[in-house]
Structure formats: structure tokens, C-alpha cells
Amino acid sequence: MTTPSTLIDRTTFLARGNDRRFEIVPVPGLGPVRIRSLKELERSRYETDTLGDDGGTERDRLETAKRRLIVMCVVDGDAEPLLTADDLDALGDKDGAITAYLFDACRRHCGFEKGDIERLVGNSGPTPGDGSP
């Protein structure tokens, strides 16, 4: 049983858990890809950007959200980002099974549950041109 005297203190709390986690994902049709976790601030900004009112349709936001998460998570052997926002369109030209597999790995590694991203987009409200009443 945990007692109040065995609970973590503020200093220890703030000192631990600051390192990124990494995973090498064997992506069928592509090869091994290294992904990283997101810091809380990065994750919050990602969620905010996904909810953002950029004038796009709900479908556009969902498609961009998936590719943006891949860009944020994929790193090289030195843990530096492998992709940039300039690569979003190129990701759209990749085999859909490859990007779906990679997106699912990134989603799990960052602590998103299945459907979280889709719910974010769906909860962002209608935007011009998305066919919402």
C-alpha cells in the first residue's frame, strides 16, 4: 500500500520523465523507421493545430493530421527529425498502407488511443465547405 510518505515529491516529479522515448518500427514495404515520443508541449500544439480553424474541410484536417504526426515523430539515427513540414505533400504520394502503418505506430507511441485524432477533427466544428449543416 502506498502511503503519503512514499509518494513522489515535486522535485523528483519534475526531474523524471523528461527524456524522449524511441522505438524502431519495421514498416512493411519501407524498412526500419525510428520514431520518437512527443513532449507534452508538442502534443498539445499538435492537438491545437488539428482543431484549428484553417478553413480546410474536416477530411483535409484529418489527412493533414495523420501526415503531420508522422513528420513530428520520424527521426534519424541521431534522433534528429528526418522529415519537415515541406514533406507533407510527398507523404501524400506514399503507399497508403505504409503511411497507415507508420501513423498507427506513431499514434500508439505518443499515447493517442485509436480514434483520438479522428475525434479531435470531428469535434473541431464545421468549417466552410465541409458539408456540415
C-alpha positions, 0 to 999 in steps of 0.5 A: 500500500502506498502511503503519503510518505512514499509518494513522489515529491515535486522535485523528483516529479519534475526531474523524471520523465523528461527524456524522449522515448524511441522505438524502431518500427519495421514498416512493411514495404519501407524498412526500419523507421525510428520514431520518437515520443512527443513532449507534452508541449508538442502534443498539445500544439499538435492537438491545437493545430488539428482543431484549428480553424484553417478553413480546410474541410474536416477530411483535409484536417484529418489527412493533414493530421495523420501526415503531420504526426508522422513528420513530428515523430520520424527521426534519424539515427541521431534522433534528429527529425528526418522529415519537415513540414515541406514533406507533407505533400510527398507523404501524400504520394506514399503507399497508403498502407505504409503511411497507415502503418507508420501513423498507427505506430506513431499514434500508439507511441505518443499515447493517442488511443485509436480514434483520438485524432479522428475525434479531435477533427470531428469535434473541431466544428464545421468549417466552410465547405465541409458539408456540415449543416 
